C-alpha cells in the first residue's frame, strides 16, 4: 500500500462537551494541489505560521542568492549571510532603506525578481486574509443532548438550537440524519442513513430558539428506541442548519453530530425563552442545553419556544 493511501485524516464534529470523530484513509487534510482550499481550511494560528514560514523561506533563498555572488549588492558586508537576509527582507517588502543597493547587473536582475515575487506574495496574502475575514459563518448554538420525551401520548425526539446572532436569521432549514447499524446481504455490517421527518423542518423567521421535533411513531426508523436497545450504542445523529443571514447578505451553514449515548430519555428542555405577554421576548442562550425531568416542567402559557 502506498504512503498516500495509508494516510489517515480525522475531522471532528463537536460542541463544548461532545465530540464525534470521523476518519478517512487515503485522503490528505492538506492538499497542496489546491492551495486556495488549503489556505482557507487552516486555523488562524496555522495560517499565520504558514505565512511566516513562507516569508522566511523566500527571504532565505534570496539571501543565499545574494550571498553566493559577492559584490552584487553594494555595502553588503562580506561573509555576512545575516545582512544578506535583512537586505532580502527589505527588498521583498519593497521598503529599500538605501544603505544597501544592487551594484551589478546580476544584483539588479535578482532584486527585480524578488520585488516581483514580493508583490505577488503580498497581494495573495492580502486576498486570503480578506476572504478568511469575509467568509460568512453561522452562529448557531446547539443543545448538548437530544431528548426523548412524551408529547401527549406520543414519544418524540427533540433537538433545540438557538440563533447566536443579535439579528434574526431567515429561511432556516433543518435536517436530521441518523446512521443506524445494519447488515447487508453479504453479512457485512454497515451504517444506513435515514432522514428523520420533522414536524417542522423550516423556519422563515428564526430570531431566538427553535426546537426540532420528530415523532417516534411506527414509521420512524427510531421507533421503539430505549436507553437499553442495541441500536442506541451504534446510533449516530447529524443535524445541519442552513439559513440566510440578512446582515451578511449570504447563506450560512452549521452542523453538529451526536452519539446515541448522548440522547437523554425522560427529559425535556427547560424554558429558555420568556414572554411578557406584550411585545418583549427574552431568550437566555445559556439555557439552550438545560434539561429537566419532563414531569417537573409545568405548562407555561407564555412559553415562546418555536
C-alpha positions as CSV (number, residue, x, y, z in Angstrom):
1,X,0.0,0.0,0.0
2,X,1.4,3.4,-0.9
3,X,2.1,6.0,1.7
4,X,-0.6,8.2,0.1
5,X,-3.2,5.5,0.6
6,X,-2.2,4.9,4.1
7,X,-2.7,8.5,5.2
8,X,-5.4,9.0,7.8
9,X,-7.4,12.2,8.0
10,X,-9.6,13.0,11.0
11,X,-12.3,15.5,11.3
12,X,-14.4,16.3,14.4
13,X,-18.0,17.4,14.9
14,X,-18.0,18.9,18.3
15,X,-19.9,21.0,20.8
16,X,-18.4,22.1,24.2
17,X,-18.5,18.7,25.7
18,X,-19.4,16.2,22.9
19,X,-17.2,15.1,20.0
20,X,-17.7,12.7,17.2
21,X,-14.6,11.7,15.2
22,X,-14.7,10.8,11.5
23,X,-11.6,9.3,9.8
24,X,-10.7,8.9,6.1
25,X,-7.9,6.8,4.8
26,X,-6.1,7.8,1.6
27,X,-7.2,11.4,1.8
28,X,-4.8,14.1,3.0
29,X,-6.1,17.1,5.0
30,X,-3.7,19.4,3.3
31,X,-3.8,19.1,-0.5
32,X,-1.0,21.3,-1.9
33,X,-2.5,20.9,-5.4
34,X,-5.4,23.0,-4.1
35,X,-3.6,25.8,-2.2
36,X,-6.7,28.1,-2.0
37,X,-8.8,25.4,-0.1
38,X,-5.7,24.6,1.9
39,X,-5.3,28.2,3.0
40,X,-9.0,28.7,3.9
41,X,-9.3,25.5,5.9
42,X,-6.3,26.3,8.2
43,X,-7.0,27.7,11.6
44,X,-5.9,31.3,12.1
45,X,-2.9,30.1,14.1
46,X,-1.9,27.6,11.4
47,X,-2.5,30.3,8.7
48,X,-0.1,32.8,10.3
49,X,2.5,30.2,10.9
50,X,2.4,29.1,7.2
51,X,2.6,32.8,6.1
52,X,5.6,33.5,8.4
53,X,7.4,30.3,7.3
54,X,6.7,31.1,3.6
55,X,8.1,34.6,4.1
56,X,11.2,33.4,5.9
57,X,11.8,30.7,3.2
58,X,11.6,33.2,0.3
59,X,13.9,35.6,2.1
60,X,16.3,32.8,2.9
61,X,16.5,31.7,-0.7
62,X,17.2,35.2,-2.0
63,X,19.7,35.8,0.8
64,X,21.7,32.8,-0.4
65,X,21.5,34.1,-4.0
66,X,23.0,37.5,-3.0
67,X,25.5,35.9,-0.7
68,X,26.7,33.5,-3.4
69,X,27.9,36.4,-5.6
70,X,30.0,38.8,-3.5
71,X,29.8,42.4,-4.7
72,X,26.4,42.2,-6.4
73,X,25.0,44.3,-3.6
74,X,26.7,47.5,-2.7
75,X,27.6,48.0,1.0
76,X,26.7,44.4,1.8
77,X,29.3,43.3,4.4
78,X,31.5,40.4,3.2
79,X,30.7,37.0,4.5
80,X,27.5,38.2,6.2
81,X,24.6,36.0,5.4
82,X,22.5,37.7,8.0
83,X,22.9,41.1,6.3
84,X,22.0,39.5,3.0
85,X,18.9,38.1,4.7
86,X,17.9,41.6,6.0
87,X,18.5,43.1,2.6
88,X,16.2,40.4,1.1
89,X,13.5,41.3,3.7
90,X,13.7,45.0,2.8
91,X,13.6,44.2,-0.9
92,X,10.7,41.7,-0.6
93,X,8.7,44.3,1.3
94,X,9.7,47.0,-1.3
95,X,11.0,49.2,1.5
96,X,14.5,49.8,0.5
97,X,16.3,51.9,3.2
98,X,19.0,53.0,0.8
99,X,22.0,51.6,2.7
100,X,22.4,48.5,0.5
101,X,21.5,48.5,-3.2
102,X,22.2,46.3,-6.2
103,X,25.6,47.1,-7.7
104,X,25.8,44.7,-10.7
105,X,23.5,43.5,-13.5
106,X,23.2,40.2,-11.6
107,X,22.2,42.1,-8.5
108,X,19.6,44.2,-10.4
109,X,18.1,41.1,-12.0
110,X,17.8,39.2,-8.7
111,X,16.3,42.3,-7.0
112,X,13.8,42.7,-9.8
113,X,12.7,39.1,-9.4
114,X,12.4,39.4,-5.7
115,X,10.3,42.6,-5.9
116,X,8.0,40.9,-8.4
117,X,7.7,37.8,-6.1
118,X,7.2,40.1,-3.1
119,X,4.3,42.0,-4.8
120,X,2.6,38.7,-5.7
121,X,3.1,37.3,-2.2
122,X,1.7,40.5,-0.5
123,X,-1.3,40.6,-2.9
124,X,-2.0,36.9,-2.4
125,X,-1.8,37.1,1.4
126,X,-3.9,40.2,1.5
127,X,-6.6,38.5,-0.6
128,X,-6.5,35.4,1.6
129,X,-6.8,37.4,4.8
130,X,-9.8,39.3,3.3
131,X,-11.5,36.1,2.3
132,X,-11.0,34.5,5.7
133,X,-12.4,37.5,7.4
134,X,-15.3,37.9,5.0
135,X,-16.3,34.2,4.9
136,X,-19.9,34.0,6.2
137,X,-20.2,31.9,9.3
138,X,-23.3,30.8,11.2
139,X,-23.5,31.4,14.9
140,X,-25.9,28.5,15.6
141,X,-26.0,27.2,19.2
142,X,-26.7,23.5,19.6
143,X,-28.1,21.8,22.7
144,X,-25.6,19.3,24.0
145,X,-28.1,16.5,24.3
146,X,-31.1,15.4,22.1
147,X,-34.0,14.4,24.3
148,X,-36.7,11.7,24.0
149,X,-39.8,12.7,25.9
150,X,-43.6,12.4,25.8
151,X,-45.8,14.8,23.9
152,X,-49.2,13.8,25.0
153,X,-49.5,10.1,24.3
154,X,-46.7,10.2,21.8
155,X,-43.0,9.7,22.2
156,X,-40.9,12.3,20.4
157,X,-37.3,13.1,19.8
158,X,-36.4,16.8,20.3
159,X,-33.3,18.8,19.4
160,X,-33.0,22.5,20.4
161,X,-31.0,25.1,18.5
162,X,-30.5,28.8,19.1
163,X,-29.7,31.8,17.0
164,X,-26.5,33.2,18.5
165,X,-26.6,36.3,16.3
166,X,-28.2,39.6,17.5
167,X,-30.2,39.8,14.3
168,X,-32.8,37.3,13.2
169,X,-32.0,34.7,10.6
170,X,-34.4,34.0,7.8
171,X,-35.4,31.0,5.6
172,X,-33.8,28.5,8.1
173,X,-34.0,24.8,7.0
174,X,-33.1,21.9,9.3
175,X,-32.3,18.3,8.5
176,X,-31.6,15.4,10.9
177,X,-30.0,12.3,9.6
178,X,-29.4,9.2,11.7
179,X,-26.9,6.4,10.9
180,X,-28.1,3.0,12.1
181,X,-26.1,-0.2,12.0
182,X,-27.5,-2.7,9.5
183,X,-26.3,-5.9,8.0
184,X,-26.0,-6.3,4.2
185,X,-27.0,-9.4,2.1
186,X,-23.3,-10.4,2.3
187,X,-23.4,-10.4,6.1
188,X,-21.2,-7.3,6.4
189,X,-22.3,-4.6,8.8
190,X,-22.7,-1.1,7.5
191,X,-24.3,2.2,8.6
192,X,-27.5,3.0,6.8
193,X,-28.6,6.7,6.6
194,X,-32.2,7.7,7.4
195,X,-33.6,11.2,7.2
196,X,-35.9,11.9,10.1
197,X,-39.2,13.5,9.3
198,X,-39.6,16.7,11.3
199,X,-42.9,18.2,12.4
200,X,-41.4,21.5,11.1
201,X,-38.2,21.5,9.0
202,X,-38.2,25.1,8.0
203,X,-38.4,28.4,9.9
204,X,-39.0,31.5,7.7
205,X,-38.1,33.8,10.7
206,X,-35.6,32.5,13.2
207,X,-34.9,35.2,15.9
208,X,-34.4,33.2,19.1
209,X,-34.6,29.4,19.6
210,X,-36.1,26.5,17.6
211,X,-36.9,23.1,18.9
212,X,-36.9,20.4,16.2
213,X,-39.4,17.6,16.9
214,X,-39.5,14.1,15.3
215,X,-42.3,11.7,16.3
216,X,-41.2,8.2,17.2
217,X,-44.2,6.6,15.6
218,X,-44.3,3.3,13.6
219,X,-42.9,4.9,10.5
220,X,-39.9,6.3,12.3
221,X,-36.5,4.5,12.0
222,X,-36.1,5.1,15.7
223,X,-39.5,3.6,16.7
224,X,-39.2,1.8,20.0
225,X,-35.8,3.3,20.8
226,X,-35.0,2.9,24.5
227,X,-31.8,3.5,26.6
228,X,-31.3,-0.3,26.7
229,X,-31.8,-1.0,23.0
230,X,-28.9,-2.4,20.9
231,X,-29.3,0.3,18.3
232,X,-28.5,3.1,20.8
233,X,-24.8,2.1,21.1
234,X,-24.1,2.4,17.4
235,X,-26.5,5.2,16.5
236,X,-25.0,8.4,15.1
237,X,-27.1,11.5,14.5
238,X,-26.2,14.5,12.3
239,X,-28.1,17.8,12.5
240,X,-27.5,20.5,9.9
241,X,-29.0,24.0,9.7
242,X,-28.9,26.3,6.7
243,X,-30.2,29.8,6.9
244,X,-29.8,33.3,5.4
245,X,-28.2,36.0,7.4
246,X,-29.6,39.3,6.2
247,X,-26.8,41.3,7.9
248,X,-24.3,39.4,5.8
249,X,-26.5,39.1,2.7
250,X,-25.3,35.5,2.5
251,X,-26.4,31.9,3.3
252,X,-24.8,30.4,6.4
253,X,-24.5,26.7,7.4
254,X,-23.8,24.9,10.7
255,X,-23.7,21.2,11.6
256,X,-23.5,19.1,14.8
257,X,-23.1,15.4,15.5
258,X,-24.4,13.3,18.3
259,X,-23.9,9.8,19.5
260,X,-26.8,7.5,20.6
261,X,-25.4,7.7,24.2
262,X,-25.9,11.4,24.1
263,X,-29.7,11.1,24.0
264,X,-31.4,12.0,27.3
265,X,-34.5,9.9,27.9
266,X,-37.4,11.1,30.1
267,X,-36.0,14.7,30.0
268,X,-37.2,17.9,28.4
269,X,-35.6,21.2,27.7
270,X,-36.1,23.8,30.3
271,X,-37.7,27.1,29.2
272,X,-35.1,29.3,27.6
273,X,-37.5,32.0,26.3
274,X,-39.9,34.0,28.3
275,X,-42.6,36.4,27.1
276,X,-44.0,39.3,29.0
277,X,-47.4,38.9,27.3
278,X,-46.9,42.1,25.3
279,X,-44.1,42.9,22.9
280,X,-41.0,41.5,24.5
281,X,-39.5,38.0,24.4
282,X,-36.3,37.3,26.2
283,X,-34.1,34.3,25.3
284,X,-31.4,33.1,27.7
285,X,-29.0,31.3,25.4
286,X,-27.1,29.9,28.4
287,X,-30.1,27.6,28.9
288,X,-30.0,26.1,25.4
289,X,-28.8,22.8,26.8
290,X,-30.5,22.9,30.2
291,X,-32.6,19.8,30.9
292,X,-35.2,19.0,33.5
293,X,-37.2,15.8,34.1
294,X,-40.3,16.0,31.9
295,X,-42.7,15.7,34.9
296,X,-41.2,18.8,36.6
297,X,-41.9,21.2,33.8
298,X,-45.4,22.8,34.1
299,X,-47.2,24.1,31.1
300,X,-46.3,27.7,30.6
301,X,-48.9,29.7,28.7
302,X,-46.2,32.3,27.9
303,X,-43.7,29.8,26.6
304,X,-42.3,31.1,23.3
305,X,-40.1,28.2,22.1
306,X,-40.6,27.6,18.4
